[in-house]
């Protein structure tokens, strides 16, 4: 059975969700993201932090599900 890994990038967190072939959630991991406010009305994020938190949550979700990278048929971003 193949699974799908979804990477969700929000304003305040990075999240990874593993779905099975029926669309059921198998595992999910989330990490908060630092928000920087350089001036009123502006929000900035560190690209390296986005990458690091996405990679970390993807690894966590795979570990929670007991799956290997080869079990993932597709990645949705």
mmCIF file of the C-alpha atoms, coordinates in Angstrom:
data_MODEL
# 
_entry.id   MODEL 
# 
loop_
_atom_site.group_PDB 
_atom_site.id 
_atom_site.type_symbol 
_atom_site.label_atom_id 
_atom_site.label_alt_id 
_atom_site.label_comp_id 
_atom_site.label_asym_id 
_atom_site.label_entity_id 
_atom_site.label_seq_id 
_atom_site.pdbx_PDB_ins_code 
_atom_site.Cartn_x 
_atom_site.Cartn_y 
_atom_site.Cartn_z 
_atom_site.occupancy 
_atom_site.B_iso_or_equiv 
_atom_site.pdbx_formal_charge 
_atom_site.auth_seq_id 
_atom_site.auth_comp_id 
_atom_site.auth_asym_id 
_atom_site.auth_atom_id 
_atom_site.pdbx_PDB_model_num 
ATOM 1  C CA . UNK A 1 1  ? 0.000  0.000  0.000  1.00 0.00 ? 1  UNK A CA 1 
ATOM 2  C CA . UNK A 1 2  ? 1.381  3.411  -0.968 1.00 0.00 ? 2  UNK A CA 1 
ATOM 3  C CA . UNK A 1 3  ? 0.899  6.586  1.033  1.00 0.00 ? 3  UNK A CA 1 
ATOM 4  C CA . UNK A 1 4  ? 0.914  10.338 0.385  1.00 0.00 ? 4  UNK A CA 1 
ATOM 5  C CA . UNK A 1 5  ? 2.946  12.821 2.399  1.00 0.00 ? 5  UNK A CA 1 
ATOM 6  C CA . UNK A 1 6  ? 1.454  16.318 2.552  1.00 0.00 ? 6  UNK A CA 1 
ATOM 7  C CA . UNK A 1 7  ? 3.631  19.293 3.535  1.00 0.00 ? 7  UNK A CA 1 
ATOM 8  C CA . UNK A 1 8  ? 1.626  22.226 4.864  1.00 0.00 ? 8  UNK A CA 1 
ATOM 9  C CA . UNK A 1 9  ? 3.365  25.558 5.415  1.00 0.00 ? 9  UNK A CA 1 
ATOM 10 C CA . UNK A 1 10 ? 1.394  28.079 7.420  1.00 0.00 ? 10 UNK A CA 1 
ATOM 11 C CA . UNK A 1 11 ? 2.206  31.473 8.825  1.00 0.00 ? 11 UNK A CA 1 
ATOM 12 C CA . UNK A 1 12 ? 2.841  30.149 12.305 1.00 0.00 ? 12 UNK A CA 1 
ATOM 13 C CA . UNK A 1 13 ? 3.850  26.505 11.794 1.00 0.00 ? 13 UNK A CA 1 
ATOM 14 C CA . UNK A 1 14 ? 5.097  23.754 9.506  1.00 0.00 ? 14 UNK A CA 1 
ATOM 15 C CA . UNK A 1 15 ? 3.107  20.522 9.368  1.00 0.00 ? 15 UNK A CA 1 
ATOM 16 C CA . UNK A 1 16 ? 3.467  17.124 7.676  1.00 0.00 ? 16 UNK A CA 1 
ATOM 17 C CA . UNK A 1 17 ? 0.632  14.641 7.327  1.00 0.00 ? 17 UNK A CA 1 
ATOM 18 C CA . UNK A 1 18 ? 0.778  11.062 6.020  1.00 0.00 ? 18 UNK A CA 1 
ATOM 19 C CA . UNK A 1 19 ? -2.390 9.743  4.342  1.00 0.00 ? 19 UNK A CA 1 
ATOM 20 C CA . UNK A 1 20 ? -3.175 6.170  3.349  1.00 0.00 ? 20 UNK A CA 1 
ATOM 21 C CA . UNK A 1 21 ? -4.671 5.154  0.009  1.00 0.00 ? 21 UNK A CA 1 
ATOM 22 C CA . UNK A 1 22 ? -8.196 5.813  1.330  1.00 0.00 ? 22 UNK A CA 1 
ATOM 23 C CA . UNK A 1 23 ? -7.315 9.352  2.424  1.00 0.00 ? 23 UNK A CA 1 
ATOM 24 C CA . UNK A 1 24 ? -7.196 8.552  6.126  1.00 0.00 ? 24 UNK A CA 1 
ATOM 25 C CA . UNK A 1 25 ? -4.638 10.340 8.298  1.00 0.00 ? 25 UNK A CA 1 
ATOM 26 C CA . UNK A 1 26 ? -1.960 7.866  9.375  1.00 0.00 ? 26 UNK A CA 1 
ATOM 27 C CA . UNK A 1 27 ? 0.381  10.303 11.155 1.00 0.00 ? 27 UNK A CA 1 
ATOM 28 C CA . UNK A 1 28 ? 0.894  14.018 11.649 1.00 0.00 ? 28 UNK A CA 1 
ATOM 29 C CA . UNK A 1 29 ? 3.667  16.234 13.042 1.00 0.00 ? 29 UNK A CA 1 
ATOM 30 C CA . UNK A 1 30 ? 3.784  19.992 13.542 1.00 0.00 ? 30 UNK A CA 1 
ATOM 31 C CA . UNK A 1 31 ? 6.362  22.582 14.657 1.00 0.00 ? 31 UNK A CA 1 
ATOM 32 C CA . UNK A 1 32 ? 5.895  26.256 15.379 1.00 0.00 ? 32 UNK A CA 1 
ATOM 33 C CA . UNK A 1 33 ? 7.675  28.769 13.203 1.00 0.00 ? 33 UNK A CA 1 
ATOM 34 C CA . UNK A 1 34 ? 9.292  31.975 14.445 1.00 0.00 ? 34 UNK A CA 1 
ATOM 35 C CA . UNK A 1 35 ? 7.610  35.113 13.161 1.00 0.00 ? 35 UNK A CA 1 
ATOM 36 C CA . UNK A 1 36 ? 9.619  38.301 12.770 1.00 0.00 ? 36 UNK A CA 1 
ATOM 37 C CA . UNK A 1 37 ? 7.902  41.705 12.739 1.00 0.00 ? 37 UNK A CA 1 
ATOM 38 C CA . UNK A 1 38 ? 10.414 44.213 11.298 1.00 0.00 ? 38 UNK A CA 1 
ATOM 39 C CA . UNK A 1 39 ? 7.810  46.991 11.191 1.00 0.00 ? 39 UNK A CA 1 
ATOM 40 C CA . UNK A 1 40 ? 4.069  47.390 11.739 1.00 0.00 ? 40 UNK A CA 1 
ATOM 41 C CA . UNK A 1 41 ? 2.015  45.312 9.303  1.00 0.00 ? 41 UNK A CA 1 
ATOM 42 C CA . UNK A 1 42 ? 4.980  43.194 8.155  1.00 0.00 ? 42 UNK A CA 1 
ATOM 43 C CA . UNK A 1 43 ? 5.694  39.549 8.958  1.00 0.00 ? 43 UNK A CA 1 
ATOM 44 C CA . UNK A 1 44 ? 8.869  37.794 7.850  1.00 0.00 ? 44 UNK A CA 1 
ATOM 45 C CA . UNK A 1 45 ? 10.116 34.213 8.149  1.00 0.00 ? 45 UNK A CA 1 
ATOM 46 C CA . UNK A 1 46 ? 13.566 32.664 7.894  1.00 0.00 ? 46 UNK A CA 1 
ATOM 47 C CA . UNK A 1 47 ? 13.771 30.406 4.812  1.00 0.00 ? 47 UNK A CA 1 
ATOM 48 C CA . UNK A 1 48 ? 16.298 28.117 6.532  1.00 0.00 ? 48 UNK A CA 1 
ATOM 49 C CA . UNK A 1 49 ? 13.917 27.674 9.471  1.00 0.00 ? 49 UNK A CA 1 
ATOM 50 C CA . UNK A 1 50 ? 11.037 26.855 7.114  1.00 0.00 ? 50 UNK A CA 1 
ATOM 51 C CA . UNK A 1 51 ? 13.162 24.171 5.410  1.00 0.00 ? 51 UNK A CA 1 
ATOM 52 C CA . UNK A 1 52 ? 14.435 22.759 8.710  1.00 0.00 ? 52 UNK A CA 1 
ATOM 53 C CA . UNK A 1 53 ? 10.978 22.543 10.306 1.00 0.00 ? 53 UNK A CA 1 
ATOM 54 C CA . UNK A 1 54 ? 9.402  21.003 7.196  1.00 0.00 ? 54 UNK A CA 1 
ATOM 55 C CA . UNK A 1 55 ? 12.150 18.384 6.982  1.00 0.00 ? 55 UNK A CA 1 
ATOM 56 C CA . UNK A 1 56 ? 11.848 17.660 10.710 1.00 0.00 ? 56 UNK A CA 1 
ATOM 57 C CA . UNK A 1 57 ? 8.063  17.254 10.617 1.00 0.00 ? 57 UNK A CA 1 
ATOM 58 C CA . UNK A 1 58 ? 8.272  15.007 7.536  1.00 0.00 ? 58 UNK A CA 1 
ATOM 59 C CA . UNK A 1 59 ? 10.758 12.768 9.326  1.00 0.00 ? 59 UNK A CA 1 
ATOM 60 C CA . UNK A 1 60 ? 8.603  12.739 12.471 1.00 0.00 ? 60 UNK A CA 1 
ATOM 61 C CA . UNK A 1 61 ? 5.456  11.821 10.549 1.00 0.00 ? 61 UNK A CA 1 
ATOM 62 C CA . UNK A 1 62 ? 7.239  8.985  8.742  1.00 0.00 ? 62 UNK A CA 1 
ATOM 63 C CA . UNK A 1 63 ? 8.640  7.697  12.040 1.00 0.00 ? 63 UNK A CA 1 
ATOM 64 C CA . UNK A 1 64 ? 5.203  7.843  13.716 1.00 0.00 ? 64 UNK A CA 1 
ATOM 65 C CA . UNK A 1 65 ? 3.631  5.938  10.839 1.00 0.00 ? 65 UNK A CA 1 
ATOM 66 C CA . UNK A 1 66 ? 6.349  3.283  10.758 1.00 0.00 ? 66 UNK A CA 1 
ATOM 67 C CA . UNK A 1 67 ? 6.843  3.932  7.045  1.00 0.00 ? 67 UNK A CA 1 
ATOM 68 C CA . UNK A 1 68 ? 10.001 4.345  4.996  1.00 0.00 ? 68 UNK A CA 1 
ATOM 69 C CA . UNK A 1 69 ? 10.548 6.922  2.241  1.00 0.00 ? 69 UNK A CA 1 
ATOM 70 C CA . UNK A 1 70 ? 9.924  4.176  -0.346 1.00 0.00 ? 70 UNK A CA 1 
ATOM 71 C CA . UNK A 1 71 ? 6.381  3.736  1.002  1.00 0.00 ? 71 UNK A CA 1 
ATOM 72 C CA . UNK A 1 72 ? 5.495  7.278  -0.105 1.00 0.00 ? 72 UNK A CA 1 
ATOM 73 C CA . UNK A 1 73 ? 3.940  7.394  -3.587 1.00 0.00 ? 73 UNK A CA 1 
ATOM 74 C CA . UNK A 1 74 ? 3.672  11.195 -3.782 1.00 0.00 ? 74 UNK A CA 1 
ATOM 75 C CA . UNK A 1 75 ? 4.331  14.388 -1.869 1.00 0.00 ? 75 UNK A CA 1 
ATOM 76 C CA . UNK A 1 76 ? 1.830  17.237 -1.910 1.00 0.00 ? 76 UNK A CA 1 
ATOM 77 C CA . UNK A 1 77 ? 2.978  20.716 -1.031 1.00 0.00 ? 77 UNK A CA 1 
# 
